């Protein structure tokens, strides 16, 4: 199987052994999730020095030692073919960054592996190894003891970055990555490339990814988006994440975004902005499932089902009385295995859970002490009237302690 670097500058001959030119580039046809078939060879003519495009169907043999054209092949094109969904391997891929979807990382392309697949010559692998770089530079013989190993990434598990990061060519495997992994990839790309990737995602996914990006890059990305586009993504973020973002934006821009949020979201975000960052009020989220103490188990389950699409995960239902006073928590597990679906949800409230809560002004030290003492992943936050206003998660605490992680 030849590598692209071994084929470049090779002499190309026709069926009569006449030299046509040398290989300058190879064009492939993008097929997301599939190996990329060769579409054209770009040849530098020996006679005129001009560029010629040869359809791959006119190629008889292609390898690292020789490239020949078929007998009676059509004349090469002097003008480039329609370039929609076509990519130049040398110009657009070699030496460029690509996203390794499996490894959730951004890597540099040192070489490309070509071979037959289902009777078509395709790009099968991307060599990101130092050995590939030596091969490119013509220094492979310097690896006397074969110390360096080839590291190939499956072409189907990679996402091109330069000039081809569009929604219709975005790898399905890339879209399925966890938002935290996508955020790491965005941070590894240039600001322009990262913005392009964020814009290529659906709004829901883009919002989740933006939440995971470190604050400074997050600020730059938002300011680089069109105002309407930024608002569309920001409005799908959780209120606590929106509040954090608005605090790092210029005040005028923050006020503009805040004013255009839907009323319910606007109210939640406005209330969160009143608290200090390192307090329970500043760290809490207002996204939680709440149930009235006199609701039945059946009705509570129906409420969980109704709200579920809007939450990443649901571990507890927070029970309040008619005045909004916090009465305790019920785990989702306990709710689902309850035998009597018509029983009141108050009967399932975990003992002592009403007393294990935080106040809005509690410090990060107090939050950690409380959550550690009671082995909590989540802890309710109450106002001075003991009304439930938010929830602090262990993830919120860790993100505050290690914002760069």
Residue pairs with C-beta under 8 A, 6 or more apart in sequence:
1 113
1 114
1 115
1 124
2 62
2 63
2 64
2 113
2 114
2 115
3 64
3 111
3 112
3 113
3 114
3 127
3 132
3 135
4 26
4 89
4 90
4 94
4 111
4 112
4 113
4 114
5 111
5 112
5 132
5 135
5 136
6 64
6 135
7 23
7 26
7 62
7 63
7 64
7 67
7 114
8 23
8 24
8 90
9 22
9 23
10 22
10 23
10 64
10 65
10 66
10 67
11 19
11 21
11 22
11 66
11 67
12 19
12 20
12 21
12 22
12 23
12 41
12 43
12 54
12 67
12 68
12 69
13 19
13 20
13 66
13 67
13 68
13 69
14 20
14 68
14 69
14 73
15 60
15 68
15 69
15 70
15 71
15 72
15 73
19 46
20 43
20 45
20 46
20 52
20 69
20 76
21 43
21 44
21 45
21 46
21 47
21 52
22 43
22 44
22 46
23 41
23 42
23 43
23 67
24 42
24 43
24 44
24 51
24 90
25 41
25 42
25 88
25 89
25 90
25 91
26 38
26 40
26 41
26 42
26 88
26 89
26 90
27 38
27 39
27 40
27 41
27 42
27 53
27 81
27 86
27 87
27 88
27 89
28 36
28 37
28 38
28 39
28 86
28 87
28 89
28 122
28 123
29 36
29 37
29 39
29 85
29 86
30 36
30 85
30 86
30 87
30 160
30 164
30 169
31 37
32 168
32 169
32 170
32 171
32 172
33 156
33 171
33 172
33 173
34 156
35 117
35 120
35 122
35 123
35 124
35 155
35 156
36 87
36 122
36 123
36 155
37 56
37 120
37 121
37 122
38 56
38 59
38 62
38 114
38 120
38 121
38 122
38 123
39 55
39 56
39 81
39 86
40 53
40 54
40 55
40 56
40 81
40 86
41 53
41 54
41 56
41 59
41 62
41 67
42 51
42 52
42 53
42 88
43 51
43 52
43 53
43 54
43 76
44 50
44 51
44 52
45 51
45 52
45 76
50 78
51 78
51 80
52 76
52 77
52 78
53 76
53 77
53 78
53 79
53 80
53 81
54 69
54 73
54 76
54 77
55 74
55 77
55 81
56 121
58 69
58 70
58 73
58 74
58 76
59 67
59 68
59 69
59 70
59 121
60 68
60 69
60 70
60 71
60 73
61 67
61 68
62 114
62 121
85 169
87 93
87 160
87 164
89 112
89 123
92 160
92 162
92 163
92 164
93 109
93 112
93 160
93 162
94 109
94 111
94 112
94 136
95 108
95 109
95 110
96 108
96 109
96 160
96 161
96 162
97 106
97 107
97 108
97 109
97 161
97 162
97 189
97 193
98 106
98 107
98 108
98 109
98 126
98 153
98 158
98 159
98 160
98 161
99 105
99 106
99 158
99 159
99 161
99 171
99 174
99 185
100 106
100 107
100 128
100 153
100 157
100 158
101 157
101 158
101 159
101 171
101 173
101 174
101 177
102 153
102 154
102 157
102 173
103 153
104 177
104 181
104 182
104 184
104 185
105 184
105 185
105 188
106 161
106 185
106 188
106 189
107 126
107 128
107 153
108 128
109 126
109 127
109 128
110 127
110 128
110 129
110 130
110 132
110 133
110 135
110 136
111 126
111 127
111 132
111 133
111 135
111 136
112 123
112 125
112 126
112 127
113 123
113 124
113 125
113 126
113 127
113 152
114 121
114 122
114 123
114 124
115 121
115 122
115 124
116 122
117 124
122 155
123 155
124 154
124 155
125 152
125 153
125 154
125 155
126 152
126 153
126 155
126 158
127 135
127 150
127 151
127 152
128 151
128 152
128 153
129 148
129 149
129 150
129 151
129 152
130 148
131 140
131 143
131 148
131 149
131 150
131 151
132 150
132 151
134 140
134 142
134 143
134 148
156 171
156 173
157 171
157 173
158 171
159 165
159 170
159 171
159 174
160 169
161 189
161 193
161 197
162 193
165 193
165 196
165 197
165 200
166 200
167 200
170 200
170 201
174 182
175 201
175 205
177 185
179 205
179 208
179 209
179 211
179 212
180 212
182 197
182 201
182 205
182 209
182 212
183 209
183 210
183 212
183 213
185 197
186 194
186 197
186 198
186 209
186 213
186 217
186 221
187 194
187 213
187 214
187 217
189 197
191 217
191 220
191 221
191 224
192 224
194 217
194 221
195 221
195 224
195 225
198 206
198 209
198 210
198 221
198 225
198 233
199 206
199 225
199 229
201 209
203 232
203 233
203 236
204 236
206 233
206 236
207 233
207 234
207 236
207 237
208 312
210 218
210 221
210 222
210 233
210 234
210 237
210 241
210 245
211 237
211 238
211 241
213 221
214 403
214 404
215 244
215 248
215 403
216 248
218 245
218 248
219 245
219 248
219 249
222 230
222 234
222 245
222 249
223 249
223 253
225 233
227 256
230 257
231 257
231 260
234 242
234 245
234 257
234 261
235 261
235 262
235 265
237 245
238 285
238 286
238 287
239 265
239 268
239 269
239 272
239 285
239 286
239 287
240 272
240 283
240 284
240 285
240 286
240 287
240 390
240 396
242 261
242 265
242 269
243 269
243 272
243 273
244 277
246 254
246 257
246 258
246 269
246 273
247 254
247 273
247 277
249 257
258 266
258 269
258 270
259 266
261 269
268 286
271 286
271 389
272 281
272 282
272 284
272 286
272 390
274 281
275 281
275 282
275 360
276 282
277 283
277 400
278 363
278 364
278 400
279 360
279 361
279 362
279 363
279 364
280 358
280 359
280 360
280 361
280 362
280 366
280 367
280 381
280 390
280 392
281 360
281 361
281 381
281 389
281 390
283 364
283 367
283 392
283 396
283 397
283 400
284 360
284 381
284 389
284 390
284 391
284 392
284 396
285 390
285 391
285 392
285 393
285 396
286 389
286 390
286 391
287 310
287 311
287 391
288 316
288 318
288 388
288 390
288 391
289 303
289 304
289 307
289 311
289 314
289 316
289 317
289 318
290 317
290 318
290 319
290 320
290 388
291 299
291 300
291 303
291 317
291 318
291 319
291 320
291 330
291 345
292 319
292 320
292 321
292 322
292 345
293 319
293 320
293 321
293 322
293 327
293 344
293 345
293 346
293 349
294 322
294 344
294 345
294 346
295 303
295 344
295 345
296 341
296 342
296 343
296 344
296 345
297 335
297 338
297 340
297 341
297 342
297 343
297 344
297 345
297 348
298 341
298 342
299 345
300 317
300 330
300 335
300 345
301 335
301 336
301 341
303 317
304 314
304 317
304 332
304 335
307 314
308 314
314 332
315 331
315 332
315 377
315 378
316 329
316 330
316 331
316 332
316 378
317 329
317 330
317 331
317 332
317 335
317 345
318 326
318 329
318 380
318 388
318 391
319 326
319 327
319 328
319 329
319 330
319 345
319 346
319 349
320 326
320 327
320 387
320 388
321 327
323 387
324 387
324 388
325 385
325 386
325 387
326 354
326 357
326 380
326 382
326 386
326 387
326 388
327 346
327 349
327 354
328 349
328 350
328 352
328 353
328 354
329 349
329 350
329 353
329 380
330 345
330 348
330 349
330 350
331 350
334 348
334 350
335 345
335 348
338 348
356 370
356 374
356 376
356 379
356 380
357 379
357 380
357 381
357 382
358 366
358 367
358 370
358 379
358 380
358 381
358 382
358 392
359 381
359 382
359 383
359 384
360 381
360 382
360 383
360 389
360 390
362 370
364 397
364 400
364 401
367 379
367 392
367 397
368 397
370 376
370 379
371 377
371 379
371 392
371 394
371 397
376 394
377 393
377 394
378 391
378 392
378 393
378 394
379 391
379 392
380 388
380 390
380 391
381 388
381 389
381 390
381 391
381 392
382 388
382 389
383 389
398 405
399 405
